Structure formats: C-alpha cells, structure tokens
Amino acid sequence: MPDFFEGKPADISWYPPDTKEKGEKLGEFFKTTAAPPKTVDRVPKVVKEINEKYSSIQSWGVVGYCWGGKIFNLTSQSGTPFKAAAACHPAMVDPADAPNITIPIAMLPSKDEDKDAVAKWEQGVKGKKLVKWFDDQVHGFMAARGDLEDEKVKKQYEKAYNTLLHFFHENM
C-alpha cells in the first residue's frame, strides 16, 4: 500500500466530522496533504515501481475506498494503466469526472453517499459501469467502519465483496 499521505494521515479523532472544528481540520487535510490532483499525479510512478519489482503483472485492476474512490475515478481516464476500477463508499463523487472514464468501473455507494451526485455520475459514464447501492450500510462498511459482529452488516459486506469479485472477473 503506497503512503500517499507521506506519513501524515488524517487524525482519526477528526472522524466523523461532527463538529465545526473537526470538519475544518478534515477539509484542510483534503485540500492539502490528500488533495486528489496531487495524488493522481503520483499514481503512475507507484504503478511503474511495482511493475519494475514484479515484472509478471500483466494487467491491473484497482479498488478505492472513500477518498481512494475519488482517486481512481480520476485515474480511470485516458492513458490509465488500469484495466478496470471500483469505488467503494466513494468520497467526493463528482458527475464531471464520469464522462472521461475510459475503462469498466464499478461504484458501490453506502447510505451516506449523495444519491443525486451518484445518479448523475452514473448517467455520465459512457462505457461499461456497475452501480450497486448498499443503502442500509454506513460509509466505510467495506473497510474500517464495518461492524462484522453484526450479521446484517457482515452479510452486506460479503455481498459487496462478491460483487467486486464478479465485476473484476468479467473485466480483467
């Protein structure tokens, strides 16, 4: 896992951003250290380094969670090294990103994503896409926020990962 935040991740105490102070700190983090354009520019270098180390890699699929969903929406455009991509409970969904996507892409939003933004994004993707809502799950259910002790959450978590497996099997 590349360290795109250069050893300076967001403080976990800022999440959820349920106070003005937390929201401001998290917002500043996404404008500076985790600014998507800054990270997108670094992705080709990371891919090149991994390819040099593991020369047997023939094609790439990529999954982004939350912030990573935004990053891989932006890196799934013209000139992408990836063959397929997925965004799980994506942050910063922007319909303007969609028309430029050139590879098959999946989006698995939770109940906390903006339904209107996701719908417009889906309409804007010109190529192959899959949008599967998990609207009874919280943002982060496929990552650190999934309460796998809860059978309902665990079942949806497994369903989401099976959805990804099938998507990548079809598109890689």
C-alpha positions as CSV (number, residue, x, y, z in Angstrom):
1,M,0.0,0.0,0.0
2,P,1.6,3.3,-1.1
3,D,1.8,6.0,1.5
4,F,0.1,8.8,-0.4
5,F,0.0,10.9,2.7
6,E,3.7,10.8,3.3
7,G,3.5,9.7,6.9
8,K,0.9,12.4,7.8
9,P,-2.5,10.7,7.8
10,A,-5.7,12.5,9.0
11,D,-6.1,12.3,12.7
12,I,-8.7,9.6,13.5
13,S,-10.3,12.0,16.1
14,W,-11.5,14.2,13.2
15,Y,-13.9,11.5,12.1
16,P,-16.8,11.7,12.0
17,P,-16.6,15.4,11.2
18,D,-19.5,16.1,13.6
19,T,-18.2,19.4,14.9
20,K,-17.2,22.6,13.1
21,E,-13.6,22.1,14.2
22,K,-13.3,18.5,13.0
23,G,-14.9,19.4,9.7
24,E,-12.4,22.2,9.2
25,K,-9.4,20.1,10.0
26,L,-10.6,17.2,7.8
27,G,-11.4,19.7,5.0
28,E,-8.0,21.2,5.2
29,F,-6.4,17.8,5.1
30,F,-8.3,17.0,1.8
31,K,-7.2,20.4,0.4
32,T,-3.5,19.9,1.2
33,T,-2.0,16.5,2.1
34,A,-4.8,14.5,0.5
35,A,-5.6,16.8,-2.4
36,P,-6.8,14.4,-5.3
37,P,-4.8,16.1,-8.1
38,K,-1.6,15.8,-6.0
39,T,-2.2,12.0,-5.6
40,V,-3.4,11.4,-9.1
41,D,-0.1,12.7,-10.4
42,R,1.8,10.2,-8.2
43,V,-0.2,7.1,-9.2
44,P,1.8,6.4,-12.5
45,K,5.1,6.4,-10.5
46,V,3.7,3.9,-8.0
47,V,2.5,1.6,-10.8
48,K,5.8,1.8,-12.5
49,E,7.7,1.0,-9.3
50,I,5.5,-2.0,-8.7
51,N,5.8,-3.2,-12.3
52,E,9.6,-3.0,-12.1
53,K,9.6,-5.1,-8.9
54,Y,7.0,-7.6,-10.1
55,S,7.5,-7.9,-13.8
56,S,4.9,-10.7,-14.1
57,I,2.0,-8.3,-13.7
58,Q,0.1,-8.3,-17.0
59,S,-2.9,-6.1,-16.1
60,W,-4.1,-4.0,-13.3
61,G,-7.4,-3.7,-11.5
62,V,-7.8,-1.2,-8.8
63,V,-10.2,-0.6,-5.9
64,G,-10.5,2.7,-4.0
65,Y,-12.3,3.1,-0.7
66,C,-13.7,6.5,0.3
67,W,-11.0,9.0,-0.8
68,G,-9.5,6.3,-2.9
69,G,-12.8,6.1,-4.9
70,K,-12.2,9.7,-6.0
71,I,-8.6,9.0,-6.8
72,F,-9.5,6.0,-9.0
73,N,-12.3,7.9,-10.7
74,L,-9.7,10.4,-11.8
75,T,-7.0,7.8,-12.8
76,S,-9.5,5.7,-14.8
77,Q,-9.4,8.2,-17.6
78,S,-7.4,8.5,-20.8
79,G,-3.9,6.9,-20.6
80,T,-4.8,4.9,-17.5
81,P,-2.6,1.9,-16.6
82,F,-5.7,0.1,-15.2
83,K,-8.0,-2.3,-17.0
84,A,-10.9,-2.0,-14.5
85,A,-11.6,0.1,-11.4
86,A,-14.1,0.2,-8.5
87,A,-15.0,2.8,-5.9
88,C,-16.4,1.6,-2.6
89,H,-18.4,4.1,-0.5
90,P,-16.7,6.8,-2.5
91,A,-16.0,10.3,-1.2
92,M,-16.2,13.5,-3.4
93,V,-18.4,11.9,-6.1
94,D,-18.4,14.4,-8.9
95,P,-20.5,13.8,-12.0
96,A,-18.0,15.8,-14.0
97,D,-15.5,13.0,-13.6
98,A,-17.7,10.4,-15.3
99,P,-17.6,11.3,-19.0
100,N,-13.8,11.0,-19.0
101,I,-13.7,7.4,-17.6
102,T,-12.3,5.0,-20.3
103,I,-12.4,1.6,-18.5
104,P,-15.1,-0.5,-16.9
105,I,-15.8,0.9,-13.5
106,A,-18.0,-0.1,-10.5
107,M,-19.3,2.1,-7.8
108,L,-20.7,0.6,-4.5
109,P,-22.1,3.6,-2.6
110,S,-23.5,3.4,1.0
111,K,-26.4,5.2,2.5
112,D,-24.2,8.1,3.3
113,E,-23.3,9.0,-0.3
114,D,-25.1,11.7,-2.2
115,K,-27.8,9.9,-4.2
116,D,-28.1,12.8,-6.7
117,A,-24.4,13.0,-7.4
118,V,-24.1,9.2,-7.8
119,A,-27.1,9.2,-10.2
120,K,-25.6,12.0,-12.3
121,W,-22.2,10.3,-12.2
122,E,-23.8,7.0,-13.4
123,Q,-25.6,8.8,-16.3
124,G,-22.3,10.4,-17.3
125,V,-20.2,7.3,-17.6
126,K,-20.1,6.4,-21.3
127,G,-18.6,3.0,-21.0
128,K,-19.3,-0.1,-19.0
129,K,-20.3,0.6,-15.5
130,L,-21.9,-1.1,-12.5
131,V,-23.6,0.9,-9.7
132,K,-24.8,-1.2,-6.7
133,W,-26.2,0.6,-3.7
134,F,-25.8,-0.6,-0.2
135,D,-28.1,1.9,1.2
136,D,-28.6,0.2,4.5
137,Q,-24.9,0.4,5.3
138,V,-22.7,3.2,6.7
139,H,-19.9,4.9,4.8
140,G,-16.9,2.7,5.3
141,F,-18.7,-0.6,5.8
142,M,-16.3,-2.4,3.4
143,A,-13.3,-1.0,5.3
144,A,-12.6,0.1,8.8
145,R,-16.2,1.0,9.8
146,G,-17.8,-2.3,9.0
147,D,-19.2,-4.0,12.2
148,L,-18.7,-7.6,11.2
149,E,-20.1,-8.8,14.5
150,D,-23.5,-7.6,13.3
151,E,-24.8,-10.4,11.0
152,K,-26.7,-7.9,8.7
153,V,-23.6,-5.9,8.2
154,K,-21.4,-9.0,7.6
155,K,-23.9,-10.3,5.0
156,Q,-23.8,-7.0,3.1
157,Y,-20.0,-6.8,3.4
158,E,-19.8,-10.3,1.9
159,K,-22.3,-9.4,-0.8
160,A,-20.3,-6.3,-1.7
161,Y,-17.0,-8.2,-2.0
162,N,-18.7,-10.8,-4.1
163,T,-20.0,-8.1,-6.3
164,L,-16.4,-6.8,-6.8
165,L,-15.1,-10.3,-7.5
166,H,-17.6,-10.8,-10.2
167,F,-17.0,-7.4,-11.7
168,F,-13.3,-7.9,-11.9
169,H,-13.6,-11.4,-13.1
170,E,-15.7,-10.1,-16.0
171,N,-13.5,-7.1,-16.8
172,M,-9.9,-8.3,-16.3
